[in-house]
Amino acid sequence: MMAAAGLLFMVVSAAPAEARKYPKIFGSIELFSAKTTRFPKWLGMLDRFQGGTKLCESATCTTKGWKEFITDLQGKDLATQLREVNRAFNGHRYILDINNWGEEDYWATPYQFLKKHGDCEDYAISKYFTLKALGVPIEDMRVVALRDLNLNLGHAVLVVYVGDQPMMLDNQIASVVPANSVKHYNPVFSINEAGWWLHRR
């Protein structure tokens, strides 16, 4: 689960907005930065994932079923891909990082998640890379770290922009839903491989 330390990232200087104009998510104003050095857990996960499959047949990592799942969804319409990716990964068990990895906040690769399951950001990351493998552009996706105001807990989801509609893939919701239909989420930051966004209300 996203730790409260995520709020630390709110103390940043304003950055120039990127060229693309995104529709608001969760009613927030956002500021963009291409510098992701503030997010070592994200960068560490990227390094491990980009290391490929050679290290991923072990007690903590597997590629089993990954390529077959992607092949089955190749060529399907985007709505079907979103629905099936959300359904498949939501079928994994929720496990706290401290129990899974001995750390309070560990960002797992999809291969690690396939082997050991995980918590909220691990679901979102696995969905992100699966959809990327299916051809969804990274600029259309973000992992969003937020505060669940109902539970007063940190949380993370994947938002995919379908035209001007931000759609949300959430391990707490069975269906893919418009992000802005959920009123009790307060976004803190969002991130993809192009950069990150600070969210303010």
C-alpha positions as CSV (number, residue, x, y, z in Angstrom):
1,M,0.0,0.0,0.0
2,M,1.2,3.5,-0.7
3,A,2.9,4.9,2.4
4,A,2.2,8.3,3.8
5,A,5.7,9.2,2.7
6,G,4.2,9.7,-0.7
7,L,3.0,13.1,0.5
8,L,6.6,14.2,0.7
9,F,6.6,14.6,-3.0
10,M,4.2,17.5,-2.7
11,V,7.0,19.8,-1.7
12,V,8.3,20.5,-5.1
13,S,8.9,23.6,-7.3
14,A,6.4,24.2,-10.1
15,A,7.4,22.7,-13.4
16,P,6.4,23.8,-16.8
17,A,3.4,21.9,-18.2
18,E,4.0,19.4,-20.9
19,A,2.7,20.0,-24.4
20,R,-0.2,17.6,-24.2
21,K,-3.3,18.8,-22.3
22,Y,-4.8,16.0,-20.3
23,P,-8.4,16.1,-18.9
24,K,-8.5,16.5,-15.1
25,I,-8.5,13.4,-13.0
26,F,-10.3,13.5,-9.6
27,G,-10.8,17.2,-10.0
28,S,-7.1,18.1,-9.6
29,I,-4.8,20.6,-11.2
30,E,-1.5,19.0,-12.2
31,L,2.1,20.1,-12.8
32,F,4.5,18.1,-15.0
33,S,8.1,17.3,-14.6
34,A,10.3,14.9,-16.7
35,K,12.7,14.4,-13.8
36,T,11.8,11.2,-12.0
37,T,14.9,11.0,-9.7
38,R,12.5,11.7,-6.8
39,F,11.0,8.3,-7.3
40,P,13.7,5.6,-6.7
41,K,11.2,2.8,-6.2
42,W,9.7,3.5,-9.6
43,L,13.2,3.7,-11.2
44,G,14.4,0.5,-9.4
45,M,11.3,-1.3,-10.7
46,L,12.0,-0.2,-14.2
47,D,15.6,-1.3,-14.0
48,R,14.6,-4.8,-12.8
49,F,11.9,-5.1,-15.4
50,Q,14.1,-4.0,-18.2
51,G,16.6,-6.6,-17.2
52,G,14.4,-9.0,-19.1
53,T,13.3,-12.6,-18.4
54,K,16.7,-14.2,-17.7
55,L,16.4,-13.6,-13.9
56,C,12.7,-14.4,-13.7
57,E,12.4,-18.1,-13.1
58,S,13.0,-18.1,-9.4
59,A,11.2,-18.1,-6.0
60,T,10.4,-14.4,-6.5
61,C,9.9,-13.9,-10.2
62,T,8.3,-15.7,-13.1
63,T,7.2,-15.0,-16.7
64,K,4.8,-17.9,-16.7
65,G,1.6,-17.0,-18.6
66,W,2.7,-13.5,-19.5
67,K,3.3,-13.9,-23.2
68,E,0.3,-16.2,-23.7
69,F,-2.0,-13.7,-22.0
70,I,-0.8,-10.9,-24.2
71,T,-1.1,-13.0,-27.3
72,D,-4.7,-13.9,-26.5
73,L,-5.6,-10.1,-26.2
74,Q,-3.6,-9.0,-29.2
75,G,-5.9,-7.4,-31.8
76,K,-8.8,-7.0,-29.5
77,D,-10.5,-3.6,-29.1
78,L,-9.2,-1.4,-26.3
79,A,-12.3,-1.7,-24.2
80,T,-11.9,-5.5,-24.2
81,Q,-8.2,-5.2,-23.4
82,L,-8.8,-2.9,-20.5
83,R,-11.5,-5.1,-19.1
84,E,-9.6,-8.3,-19.4
85,V,-6.3,-6.9,-18.0
86,N,-8.1,-5.5,-15.0
87,R,-10.0,-8.7,-14.4
88,A,-6.9,-10.9,-14.7
89,F,-4.7,-9.0,-12.4
90,N,-7.4,-8.3,-9.9
91,G,-7.6,-12.0,-9.5
92,H,-4.3,-12.0,-7.7
93,R,-4.1,-11.9,-3.9
94,Y,-3.5,-8.7,-2.1
95,I,-0.4,-9.0,0.1
96,L,1.3,-6.1,2.0
97,D,4.9,-5.3,1.0
98,I,6.1,-5.9,4.6
99,N,4.8,-9.5,4.4
100,N,5.9,-10.1,0.8
101,W,9.3,-8.3,0.7
102,G,10.1,-7.3,4.3
103,E,9.8,-3.6,3.3
104,E,7.1,-1.1,4.0
105,D,6.9,0.1,0.4
106,Y,8.3,-2.1,-2.5
107,W,7.4,-1.6,-6.1
108,A,7.4,-5.0,-7.8
109,T,7.8,-5.7,-11.5
110,P,5.0,-7.6,-13.3
111,Y,7.1,-10.7,-13.3
112,Q,7.5,-10.4,-9.5
113,F,3.7,-9.8,-9.1
114,L,2.9,-12.9,-11.2
115,K,5.0,-15.0,-8.8
116,K,4.3,-13.4,-5.4
117,H,1.2,-11.2,-5.9
118,G,1.4,-7.8,-4.2
119,D,-0.3,-4.6,-3.1
120,C,-2.0,-1.7,-4.8
121,E,0.8,-0.1,-6.8
122,D,1.9,-3.6,-7.9
123,Y,-1.5,-4.2,-9.5
124,A,-1.3,-0.9,-11.3
125,I,2.2,-1.4,-12.5
126,S,1.4,-4.9,-13.9
127,K,-1.6,-3.5,-15.7
128,Y,0.5,-0.6,-17.1
129,F,3.1,-2.9,-18.6
130,T,0.6,-5.4,-19.9
131,L,-1.3,-2.7,-21.8
132,K,2.0,-1.2,-23.0
133,A,2.9,-4.7,-24.4
134,L,-0.5,-4.6,-26.2
135,G,0.4,-1.4,-27.8
136,V,-1.2,1.2,-25.6
137,P,1.1,4.3,-25.7
138,I,2.7,5.2,-22.4
139,E,1.5,8.8,-22.8
140,D,-2.0,7.4,-22.4
141,M,-1.3,5.8,-19.1
142,R,-0.3,6.7,-15.6
143,V,0.1,5.0,-12.2
144,V,-1.7,7.4,-9.8
145,A,-0.7,7.5,-6.2
146,L,-3.6,8.9,-4.1
147,R,-5.4,9.0,-0.8
148,D,-8.5,7.0,-0.3
149,L,-10.5,9.5,1.8
150,N,-13.1,6.8,2.9
151,L,-10.4,4.5,4.4
152,N,-7.9,7.3,5.1
153,L,-5.2,5.2,3.5
154,G,-2.7,5.6,0.6
155,H,-3.7,3.7,-2.6
156,A,-2.6,3.5,-6.2
157,V,-4.5,2.8,-9.4
158,L,-3.9,2.9,-13.2
159,V,-5.5,5.6,-15.2
160,V,-5.8,5.1,-19.0
161,Y,-6.8,8.0,-21.2
162,V,-9.3,6.8,-23.8
163,G,-9.7,10.0,-25.9
164,D,-10.7,12.6,-23.4
165,Q,-12.0,10.1,-20.9
166,P,-9.7,9.0,-18.1
167,M,-10.6,5.4,-17.3
168,M,-9.5,3.8,-14.1
169,L,-8.3,0.2,-13.4
170,D,-8.4,-0.3,-9.7
171,N,-7.8,-3.5,-7.7
172,Q,-10.6,-2.4,-5.4
173,I,-13.2,-2.2,-8.2
174,A,-14.1,-5.1,-10.4
175,S,-15.0,-3.0,-13.5
176,V,-13.1,-0.5,-15.5
177,V,-14.8,2.8,-14.6
178,P,-14.4,6.5,-15.4
179,A,-11.8,7.8,-13.0
180,N,-13.9,10.9,-12.2
181,S,-16.9,8.8,-11.1
182,V,-15.0,8.1,-7.9
183,K,-15.3,11.0,-5.6
184,H,-13.3,9.7,-2.5
185,Y,-9.9,9.6,-4.2
186,N,-7.5,12.5,-3.7
187,P,-4.5,12.2,-6.1
188,V,-1.0,13.0,-4.8
189,F,1.1,12.3,-7.9
190,S,1.0,10.2,-11.1
191,I,3.9,8.7,-13.1
192,N,4.8,7.0,-16.3
193,E,8.0,6.4,-18.2
194,A,7.9,10.0,-19.6
195,G,7.8,11.8,-16.3
196,W,5.5,12.6,-13.4
197,W,2.7,14.9,-12.4
198,L,2.1,16.6,-9.1
199,H,-1.7,16.9,-8.3
200,R,-3.3,19.7,-6.4
201,R,-6.8,20.6,-5.5
